[in-house]
């Protein structure tokens, strides 16, 4: 049986965490559209589904306009009538005191406040959203939740069953002569290791070639450094995961990004893959010498 295309409609009270939900669903691999017009939802679902790039999408719909709000229920009914879609409605809520506090912190006006204050707008919206609240497949009260805890709660309901957002590691080699990677979280300098560049038979090879790997790693200095590096990274990774970080980029650099950094990046990336982490290896500057 063919798996259905997943559609999550995100709605709820203004200030209850829909922006945090958008980021959480993006981290879970959903294609996300924020504040879509309900009348256009069906067409957007068809476009994303037919693209073949995504198997699930999430859409935010809210009550910023009574006219738009009145379109949400018919939109849901239309989507749920399609046999090839698995549609869920997520409703985010919080108590009035917390919602007022959040609006006061941001100094924004409530979208439904008619010059009569934030609380009046919240109460007006709550009456408007009552029917959708009763139809929700998943309800989350965000009153006691930090943004991180809300993201984890969403991962509980809509993730892969691990209760956490997916975590990805990119191990990247680079050459210092071409500049530091802008997106690196951890940068390691391996220019202290023996350099194959000065050997004619290895100069035009790279760390993707076995002779270069053998030359670099036969050094006791390289072996010792690699073991300490692996131990350091493996010890730190659970902390990054527990903090809710969705990705980590580890950059390893040598002079030109051809030999030493490539060798170490390949070795570290392979070890992290074997340890069960979603790991990608990228060699930024390996072809620049050519």
N, C-alpha and C positions, 0 to 999 in steps of 0.2 A: 504494500500500500504506500502510495507516494505521500511524503511528509507535506503537511500543509504549510503555507506561508504564514508566518506569525505576524500579527498586527496588535500592537498595544496602543490604546488610546489613553493618554494621560490627561487627567483633568482634576479639578478640585478647587479649593479656596485660594484666592490670590494671597501670596505670602506664605503658603504652606510648603513650598519647596520644589516647585515645578522646574526651576532652573537647575537645581541640583540633580533632579531626576533626569533631565536632558543629558547632562554630562555622564551620569551613571549608566544610562542606556547606551550611550556612545562607547563607553569603556567595555560594555558587554557585547559589542559587535553589531548593534542595531544601526540601521540607517534612521536618523532622527530628523523630524521636521518640527520646528517650534512655532506654535501659534498659527496653525493652518486654518483656513476657512473650511468649515465642515462640508460645504457644498462642493469643494474641490478634492476632498479626501479620496474619493473613489478613483479619480483619475490618477492621483499621485501613487496610490497603491499599485495600480496597473502598470505604471511606468517603472517603478522600482522592481516589481516582481518580474517583469519581462526583461529587465536588464540582465538578470542572471548573476549579478554581483553580490546580492544580499539575499538571505533567507528569512530575514525578519526586519521589521521596521516599527518605529514608535512615533506617535504624533501627539502634540500638545493641542488641546482645545480647551478654551475657558469661556467665562461669562463676561468678558469685557464689553460685550454688546448684547442686549437682549435679543436682537434679531439673529445674531450669530448663534447665541445659546439655543434658541428654539430650533436650530438646524441640527444640533448634535444628536438628539435621540433618533430622528429619521436617518441620519448618517450611520449611526451604529446599527440600526435595523438593516439597512442596505448592505453593510459590510458583512454582518453575521449571516445574511442570506446566501452568501457565496460559499459553495461547498469546498473550494480550494483554500479558504482562509481560516485561520484559527485566531479569533478576535477576543481580546480581553480588555476590560475597562479598569484602569487604575485610578482610584480617587484619593488624593492627598488632602488631609485636613489637619487642623490645629485648633486649640481653643481660642476664644475671642481675645483673651488677655495676651496670649503669645502673639497672635496676629497683629494686634495693636502695637505691641512692643517692637515687632520686626519692622513695621511701617515707620514707627518713630525713629528707629535706628537708621533707616535708609533715607528718611526725610522725603519719601515719595508720597504722592497722593494716591488714595485707593481709586481704582478705575470706576467704581460705582458710587463714589461719594459725590453727592450733589451739593457741594459747599456746606454740608452739615456734619463734617467730621469723619474720621477714619472708621470709628465704631459703627456709625450709621451705614456706611458703605459695606462693611463686613456683614452686618445683619441683613442688609438687602441682598447681598450675594448669597448668603447661606439659604435664604428662602428660595432664591432662584435655582440653587444647585441641589435642592432636597431630593428631587426625583432621580437625578443622576447618581447621587450618593446611594440611594436605595438599590440601584441597578448594578453597582460596581462589583466586579469579580474579586478585586483586591482593594482593601482599604488600609491606609497607613496613617496613623495619627503621629504627626511629626512634632507635637508639642515638646516631648522630652528629648528629641533627637538632634544631635549635631549633624552638619552636612555629611561627615564621614559615616556616621552611624546610619543615616538615611540611605547612603549609597550601598552599604552592606546589607541593609534590609531589602532593598530592591534586588540585589544580587541573590538573596535568599529565595525570592519569589520567581525571578526571571532569568537567573544565571544557569550555570551548568550543573548545579547541585552541590558545588563545593562551599557555597555560602560566601564566596569572595569574588570580586571582579577578576577577570583574567589578568595574569601577570606575564609580561614579555621582557626578555633580555636581548639587547643588541650588543654584541662584542665587535668593536670596530678598530681596525688598524688605520694608522695615518702617519704622515710625515710631518715633523715639526717645521720643516722648511716651507710647507704649504699652509701653515697656520693651524691653530687648535680647532677641533670640532666644536661648533657652537652649542650643540645639544648634549654634550657629554655630562654625565653625572659623576663619573669617576675617571680620572686621567692618570695613567701610569707611563713613566718614561723608561724605556729600555735601551737608551743610547749608550749605557755603560757595558753592554754585552759585546762580545767579539763580533766584528762587522764583516759579513761575507762579501761586501762590496769591493774589498781590496784584494780578493782572490780572482784572477782572470777567469777561472773555470766556473765561478759562481756569480760573478758580477751581473750577468745578463739574465740570471734566473731570479725567482722570487721565493718567498716563504711558502708558496703553494707547491714548490718542488721539493722532493724528498732529499736531494743532496744538501740543499740549504737548511732544511729542518734538522738534518743530522749534524751539520756543522754547528748550528746555533746551540742545539740542545746537548751536544757532547761536553760543553763547558760545565764544570761543577758549579760555577757561578750562576749559570742559567738554570740549572736543575734546582738549586737551592732557592733562587728567586721565584721560580714558577710554583714550587710547593708552598712557599709562604703566601704568594698571591692567591692561589686556589683556596688555601685555608682561610685567608682574610675574606674573600668574596663569599664563600660558602657560609661563613659565620655571620656575615652581614645580611644575606638575602632574606632570611626569615623576618628580620626586623623591617625591611622594606615592604614585604608582603603584609605583615601585620598592621603597618601604618596605612594600608590601603593604596599604596603606589601601584599604578597600572603598568609602568614600564621602567626599565633601567638601562642606561647606555654606558657601557664600559669602554673607554677609548685607550688603546695602547699605541704609543708612538715611538718611532725611531727617527733617524735623520730624514730619510726619503720615503718612508712608508713602503719599502719594497721587500725587505728581508726579515729583520728581527721582529718587528712589530707584527708582521703577517704570520710568522711562525708562532708567536706567543698567542695571538688572537685565535688562530685555528685550534691550538691545543686547549686553551681555556674554554672556548665555545663548545668544543666537543665534549669536554668534561662536564660542563653544565647541562648539556643535552642529555648525557647519560645519567645525570642526577635527577632528571625529570622536569627540568625547566623548559618553557617555550623559548628557545634560544635561536637567534639569527646572527650570522657572521657576515660582516661587510668590510671590504678592504677599499677604503676611500681613495687611496693614492697609488694603488699597486700598478696601474697602467700608465702613470704620468711620465715615467722615465722613457717610455717607448715613443 
